[in-house]
């Protein structure tokens, strides 16, 4: 059984996930992505699919402690969610996961495609530092 806490659909993992609640948090996340691969999980607190997808995201984070991770609650922080869609040019979906590397979104997926295997494959596809 996974050690995942779901309280009113606000999900947490064993490893802390940073909250993305502002444009300043987004800029900080981009800076972090220059040092380490960084994943952003956009979560709807009213969606069972999102809760299920987060279980896979949490499993991925347990297997990959080297990555940085952020969570954006799309209902509670709608202006920030809209901002992310605007600046990335990637239409909003939830649940949705982005992989940021070197300050850019290099991969994204949504809904039932959010699986530990797909997240691991996206991470493995990043170029190795030269």
Order of alpha helices (4+ residues) and beta strands (2+ residues): beta-beta-beta-alpha-beta-alpha-beta-alpha-beta-beta-alpha
